[in-house]
């Protein structure tokens, strides 16, 4: 506890500064997620406080981040669409996913997986981060020019027929669930259908319009229409925000440029009484636990969301631990990865209970905290308290912030989050694979696949596919390299020193093979061809295995197949200097003694040659 307050002044200044920096980002991430600015604030408040208190990185500032918000945005949009576009109806399921993600993070930390997160391939992370930037940029283009598909009456009206079909389908589903969909009660269906009003159809049409234009691909589809309906005031507010954020950094970095842009542009909009679109109202009271989440928490209800929650948990773990490394480099300390995951999990779980967005360690906010004097966990906790005080005191004021200003802030976040280092390296990386007539770098291929799938399909699946492709390519590279050193395919090879005295008259009947290196999946194809390389005159094959330190299951079955082929040809096989691990593997499936009797296993080539001289006449 003494160390906890050892840097009170520095931690207070660092925490307050980081909290102020976090404010505009928390609001922006909340709005872009679809749950409103309060969700971003709640996530920043609870995650910052509890992740700092329970975590393993003293100077880390946590809260909603661009990657976590981008994935959350997809989750939220999908669940809302499945609940007839009703956010309040979908909210318990959404928060259940966030709570699960937090619990998964706690589990990952408790079982000690924190130290393995660093093995995720860089091309996967690079492609994902660049995709996050593109998604943010594309999805914020529409609000930055003041175009909202749900408010475009002409566009919404094009979904009227589809909306009527969806409403009727929902009625039929409800009746099927109630068990009243029978011929004699078909009047009930007609009665319910007649109760559908124009407001119901309009609401469903707006939901369909929003769904059609959601995500990066939806934004691209809506762009031609948006260009025809530009709100020039909203565009000027967004451009002004972007200009201040990038321009003010050239003057000084001591004052957060995002905060300056937020205050200046909001002040202009309010001060001049401009007619602009504001963000949703921010509650000014103490956050309340959303008890409805517990009504959704059952095995059957959470099963569809397990994979999504696990992806969020892993993404948050990667994001946080990368920031922890940055903090270590700046403070010359060493974080505790498993403790950090537990802290992030507790923070995300508590934030979910209060309706907050999930998040992770935030690099910029952490750097700001360290530069302002933060050194202990107290700084992160103070940042959370600072945000709570701002929300309680300035909630009504913050509700007047223009939506276009937050869109401008997010556009700068999207530009900043992309991995330019990885993009610049594309031309210089070695082109080690051939795809059709083209030669490509395997690293670049993985990055592009993850980038395109994340941007235009599904963030969750894209990362999984990227990991699989990267792993397969890695295994192939290691297999090729090891196979080169293993030397299981060469027929003509130099005799070893102890073989020089082997009787010349026996050489045409005895084939000697040296296995130099592990026999595993990368070298099995060459090994399987060994039986075809053996001369027809050979009656005995000597396999010198003293340098075959390891054999995997693929190698084991390749050995079994080769021995079976040789047995069919009446060729006897002798092992020399068989090591412990390969012998154990072969004994498990009875290669020894079924194919290779124990008397055919020799400790030295000299003992093997002596046995051949005594038995060659019998062969």
Secondary structure, 3 states (H helix, E strand, C coil): CCHHHCCHHHHHHHHHHHHHHHHHHHHHHHHHHCCCHHHHHHHHHHHHHHHHHHCCCCCCCEECCHHHHHHHHHHHHHHHHHCCCCHHHHHHHHHHHHHHHHHHHHHHHHCCCHHHHHHCCHHHHHHHHHHHHHHHHHHHHHHHCCCCHHHCHHHHHCCHHHHHHHHHHHHHHHHHHHCCCCHHHHHHHHHHHHCCCHHHHHHHHHHHHHHHCCHHHHHHHHHHHHHHCCCHHHHHHHHHHHHHHHHHHHHCCCCCHHHHHHHHHHHHHHHCCCCCCECCCCCCCCCCCCCHHHHHCCHHHHHHHHHHHHHHHHHHHHHHHHHHHHHHHHHCCCCCHHHHHHHHHHHHHHHHHCCCCCCEECHHHHHHHHHCCCCCHHHHHHHHHHHHHHHHHHHHHHCCCEHHHHHHHHHHHHHHHCCHHHHHCHHHCCCCEEECCEEECHHHHHHHHHHHHHHHCCHHHHHHHHHHHHHHHHHHHHHHHHHHHHCCCCCCCCCCHHHCCCCHHHCCCEEEEEEECCECCCCHHHHHCHHHHCCCCCCEEEEEEEECCCECHHHHHHHHHHHHHHHHCCCEEEEECCCHHHHHHHHHCCHHHHCCCHHHEECCHHHHHHHHHHHHHHC
